[in-house]
Amino acid sequence: MKILHTADWHLGKLLKEFSRLDDQAQALDQLLQLAATEQPDVVILAGDIYDRAVPPAEAVALFDRTVAQLVGRMGIPLLAIAGNHDNPDRVQFGAALFARQNFHVAGTLTWPWRPVVLNDAHGPVYFYLLPYTEPETLRYWLRQADEAGQIPDDQAIEWLANLQTHQQVMAWAVAQIAAQRQPGERTVLVAHAFVQGGQTSESERDLLVGGAEHVAPATFAGLSYVALGHLHKPQQFLEGRVRYAGSLLKYSLSEAGHEKSATVAQLDAAGQLHLRACPLPPARELWEVTGTLTAQGLELAPGQPNVQPTDYVYVQLQNPSMLPNAMSRIQQQYPHTLGLHWAKLPQNPSGATRLTSEQVRRASALELVEEFYQEMKNEPLSPEQTRIVQAEINQINRNL
């Protein structure tokens, strides 16, 4: 069974004020080309289809186009779950109808929880789709199933007493799989979770606080493969049987060093796993660069990456003092500049130190303007400038 594992598309995401839809469309075209080349038996999308619960119409249209190409034209089954960024009920819409066309999508848990069964030359593989589920959501779901007489009372009581963390949610899911699994069966769990020890990035939304979101890798022992979403860096546990494919694109500065990819996971007849990462190079890269702003523009320091004008950049400026309109000047050269940081604090030639927070609270409006001007220009206000500033402050005070 050849599986193409991807996750965390975050369709409709903004990077600062920039829409990523064009970049996402290009990346999904690459993914479709990869599917055409690899000819997998199934494609997995392990959550965070969209970036927010109510995605823009253009993001929904892009997802619709991709599914139509993958499932409709290429005939490759797609298994998808809701992540913590998705609206579960919206993702669940049409699931029963879509399943007839080999698009299996799980936005919410349904009872009984049964696998999607796909066959290869060696027999069936059982795919369990676990959409992102909070502990309280699973408690509610089990309580409803218990009241409807759908699960034995003793099981409901046992699990309802032990559902406070994501660890316990995953333990419940693995236990359900174990109860249904026959010896030697190849089983795959598709889930959206934070595995303990995983490397995070800035663009991931916290699931819970205080460590209650963490799931121990050993929880998944015994499963043939666990296709995960949530963490944006490709990484793996339990000798690769528990793996994050990573996000479709770089969505934060902390991901600048990532190489985005999709994972090809192959299960042989005995359930042995073979993994390959297939790179998905972006149309526009994201970099953090260091340089100096001169009259000619931003001059990058030696050893910086080969930045293209259309790339996304965060800039660390090495200038010894702040310069007016620095951001707008840099954006003329690199229109997709996301932010800048002054690597060296501005130095005052007179040797005066910057105002402390307590001094700021006590300072007059004129003193604050004088301090700001000194930092920006490395020179004090002239007597005429001081007179003009004081006159403006007086006028503002009269209008309050």
PAPANU-353815 format. One record per residue (C-alpha): residue in one letter; x, y, z. Coordinates in steps of 0.25 Angstrom, whole numbers, padded with zeros to 4 digits, always signed. Layout:
BEGIN
AXYZ;...
***
This chain:
BEGIN
M+0000+0000+0000;K+0006+0013-0005;I+0001+0025+0004;L+0004+0040+0000;H+0003+0047+0013;T+0001+0062+0014;A-0004+0071+0025;D-0007+0086+0029;W-0010+0092+0017;H-0016+0104+0024;L-0024+0109+0011;G-0027+0124+0012;K-0016+0127+0022;L-0010+0141+0022;L+0005+0144+0025;K+0004+0158+0031;E-0005+0165+0021;F-0001+0156+0009;S-0010+0145+0004;R-0004+0132+0002;L-0015+0126-0008;D-0006+0128-0020;D+0006+0121-0013;Q-0004+0110-0008;A-0010+0108-0022;Q+0005+0106-0028;A+0008+0096-0016;L-0004+0088-0018;D-0001+0087-0033;Q+0012+0081-0029;L+0005+0072-0020;L-0004+0067-0031;Q+0008+0065-0040;L+0015+0057-0030;A+0002+0049-0028;A+0002+0047-0044;T+0017+0042-0043;E+0016+0033-0031;Q+0002+0027-0033;P-0001+0025-0019;D-0012+0016-0014;V-0018+0027-0005;V-0015+0042-0001;I-0016+0046+0013;L-0019+0060+0018;A-0017+0060+0033;G-0024+0072+0037;D-0024+0088+0036;I-0030+0088+0022;Y-0033+0102+0025;D-0026+0113+0033;R-0039+0117+0040;A-0053+0112+0044;V-0060+0121+0033;P-0050+0121+0021;P-0051+0131+0010;A-0059+0126-0002;E-0046+0126-0011;A-0040+0116-0001;V-0052+0107-0002;A-0051+0108-0017;L-0037+0104-0017;F-0039+0092-0008;D-0051+0088-0017;R-0042+0089-0030;T-0031+0080-0023;V-0041+0069-0019;A-0047+0069-0033;Q-0034+0067-0039;L-0029+0057-0029;V-0041+0048-0027;G-0050+0052-0039;R-0039+0052-0051;M-0028+0044-0045;G-0037+0034-0038;I-0028+0034-0025;P-0035+0032-0012;L-0034+0044-0002;L-0035+0042+0013;A-0036+0056+0021;I-0039+0060+0035;A-0042+0073+0042;G-0031+0079+0050;N-0032+0089+0061;H-0033+0101+0051;D-0044+0095+0044;N-0059+0096+0047;P-0063+0081+0049;D-0077+0082+0045;R-0074+0089+0032;V-0063+0079+0029;Q-0073+0068+0032;F-0083+0073+0022;G-0086+0063+0011;A-0077+0052+0016;A-0086+0041+0014;L-0089+0045-0001;F-0074+0048-0003;A-0070+0034+0002;R-0077+0028-0010;Q-0067+0035-0019;N-0055+0031-0011;F-0054+0044-0003;H-0054+0040+0011;V-0055+0052+0021;A-0057+0053+0036;G-0060+0066+0042;T-0066+0060+0054;L-0067+0046+0061;T-0078+0037+0057;W-0083+0024+0064;P-0079+0013+0062;W-0065+0018+0059;R-0061+0009+0047;P-0049+0009+0038;V-0048+0012+0023;V-0044-0001+0017;L-0035+0000+0004;N-0029-0012-0003;D-0016-0014-0010;A-0009-0027-0016;H-0007-0032-0002;G-0021-0030+0004;P-0028-0020+0012;V-0022-0008+0020;Y-0031-0001+0031;F-0030+0014+0032;Y-0036+0020+0044;L-0039+0035+0043;L-0039+0042+0056;P-0043+0057+0054;Y-0037+0067+0064;T-0045+0064+0077;E-0044+0071+0090;P-0045+0063+0103;E-0059+0070+0106;T-0064+0067+0092;L-0061+0052+0093;R-0067+0052+0107;Y-0080+0058+0101;W-0080+0049+0089;L-0078+0037+0098;R-0089+0041+0108;Q-0099+0043+0096;A-0095+0029+0091;D-0097+0023+0104;E-0111+0029+0106;A-0115+0024+0092;G-0110+0010+0096;Q-0099+0010+0086;I-0088+0006+0095;P-0088-0003+0107;D-0090+0004+0120;D-0077-0001+0127;Q-0069+0004+0115;A-0075+0018+0116;I-0073+0019+0131;E-0058+0015+0129;W-0055+0025+0118;L-0064+0036+0124;A-0056+0036+0137;N-0042+0037+0129;L-0044+0048+0119;Q-0037+0060+0123;T-0025+0061+0113;H-0021+0059+0099;Q-0013+0047+0104;Q-0025+0040+0109;V-0033+0043+0096;M-0022+0037+0088;A-0021+0025+0097;W-0036+0023+0095;A-0035+0023+0080;V-0024+0013+0080;A-0032+0004+0090;Q-0043+0004+0080;I-0034+0000+0069;A-0028-0011+0077;A-0042-0016+0080;Q-0046-0017+0065;R-0032-0021+0060;Q-0029-0036+0056;P-0015-0041+0057;G-0006-0037+0046;E-0016-0026+0040;R-0009-0014+0035;T-0015-0002+0042;V-0013+0013+0039;L-0018+0024+0049;V-0020+0038+0043;A-0020+0048+0054;H-0017+0063+0058;A-0009+0064+0071;F+0004+0069+0078;V+0013+0057+0080;Q+0022+0060+0092;G+0036+0063+0088;G+0032+0069+0075;Q+0038+0082+0070;T+0028+0094+0069;S+0027+0106+0061;E+0021+0120+0063;S+0009+0118+0053;E+0003+0106+0061;R-0008+0109+0070;D-0007+0103+0084;L-0017+0091+0087;L-0017+0092+0102;V-0008+0098+0113;G+0000+0093+0123;G+0005+0080+0116;A-0009+0074+0115;E-0008+0074+0100;H+0004+0065+0099;V+0003+0051+0095;A+0014+0041+0097;P+0019+0034+0085;A+0018+0020+0091;T+0003+0022+0091;F+0003+0018+0077;A+0011+0006+0078;G+0006-0006+0070;L+0000+0002+0059;S+0005+0000+0045;Y+0006+0015+0042;V+0001+0028+0049;A-0001+0040+0039;L-0001+0052+0047;G-0004+0067+0045;H-0002+0079+0054;L+0013+0081+0055;H+0018+0088+0043;K+0032+0082+0042;P+0034+0068+0036;Q+0038+0059+0047;Q+0036+0045+0052;F+0035+0036+0065;L+0036+0021+0067;E+0045+0018+0056;G+0036+0026+0046;R+0023+0019+0049;V+0018+0032+0055;R+0021+0043+0046;Y+0017+0058+0043;A+0017+0061+0028;G+0019+0076+0032;S+0011+0088+0026;L+0009+0091+0011;L+0017+0104+0012;K+0025+0112+0022;Y+0015+0120+0030;S+0024+0127+0040;L+0039+0132+0042;S+0042+0120+0051;E+0039+0111+0038;A+0050+0119+0030;G+0059+0107+0031;H+0049+0096+0028;E+0049+0088+0015;K+0034+0086+0012;S+0030+0072+0006;A+0020+0061+0005;T+0023+0047+0011;V+0022+0035+0003;A+0019+0023+0012;Q+0019+0009+0007;L+0014-0003+0015;D+0018-0017+0010;A+0010-0030+0012;A+0016-0032+0025;G+0013-0017+0030;Q+0028-0013+0029;L+0029+0002+0026;H+0037+0009+0016;L+0037+0025+0016;R+0042+0035+0006;A+0041+0051+0007;C+0037+0057-0006;P+0041+0072-0006;L+0031+0083-0010;P+0039+0095-0013;P+0031+0108-0012;A+0029+0118-0023;R+0033+0129-0013;E+0043+0126-0002;L+0043+0131+0012;W+0056+0136+0018;E+0062+0144+0030;V+0073+0153+0025;T+0083+0162+0031;G+0088+0175+0024;T+0090+0190+0024;L+0081+0200+0018;T+0089+0210+0010;A+0085+0221+0000;Q+0084+0210-0011;G+0075+0201-0003;L+0077+0189+0006;E+0091+0183+0004;L+0091+0168+0009;A+0103+0164+0018;P+0112+0153+0012;G+0107+0139+0013;Q+0093+0142+0012;P+0083+0134+0004;N+0080+0137-0011;V+0068+0145-0008;Q+0059+0148-0020;P+0051+0161-0021;T+0038+0153-0019;D+0042+0145-0007;Y+0036+0148+0007;V+0047+0154+0016;Y+0049+0157+0031;V+0061+0167+0031;Q+0071+0170+0042;L+0077+0183+0040;Q+0091+0186+0044;N+0091+0201+0043;P+0096+0207+0056;S+0084+0216+0057;M+0070+0216+0053;L+0066+0222+0040;P+0053+0229+0036;N+0044+0221+0026;A+0053+0209+0027;M+0041+0199+0025;S+0036+0206+0013;R+0049+0207+0006;I+0052+0193+0008;Q+0039+0189+0002;Q+0042+0197-0010;Q+0053+0186-0013;Y+0046+0174-0006;P+0031+0177-0007;H+0028+0164+0002;T+0036+0169+0014;L+0029+0164+0026;G+0036+0171+0037;L+0049+0177+0041;H+0058+0177+0054;W+0069+0187+0058;A+0080+0177+0062;K+0088+0189+0068;L+0081+0198+0078;P+0082+0213+0073;Q+0094+0220+0080;N+0093+0234+0085;P+0106+0242+0082;S+0104+0250+0094;G+0105+0237+0103;A+0091+0239+0108;T+0083+0227+0112;R+0069+0224+0107;L+0058+0227+0117;T+0054+0216+0126;S+0039+0212+0127;E+0038+0220+0140;Q+0044+0232+0133;V+0034+0231+0122;R+0022+0231+0131;R+0027+0244+0138;A+0032+0251+0125;S+0025+0262+0119;A+0020+0261+0104;L+0031+0270+0100;E+0042+0262+0107;L+0036+0249+0100;V+0037+0256+0086;E+0051+0261+0089;E+0055+0247+0093;F+0049+0241+0080;Y+0056+0251+0071;Q+0069+0249+0078;E+0068+0234+0075;M+0064+0236+0061;K+0073+0247+0057;N+0085+0246+0066;E+0084+0260+0069;P+0075+0269+0078;L+0063+0278+0074;S+0067+0292+0070;P+0061+0303+0078;E+0052+0306+0067;Q+0048+0292+0066;T+0045+0292+0081;R+0036+0304+0080;I+0028+0298+0068;V+0026+0285+0076;Q+0022+0292+0089;A+0012+0300+0081;E+0006+0288+0075;I+0005+0281+0089;N-0002+0293+0094;Q-0012+0293+0083;I-0015+0278+0085;N-0017+0281+0100;R-0027+0292+0097;N-0035+0283+0088;L-0036+0272+0099;
***
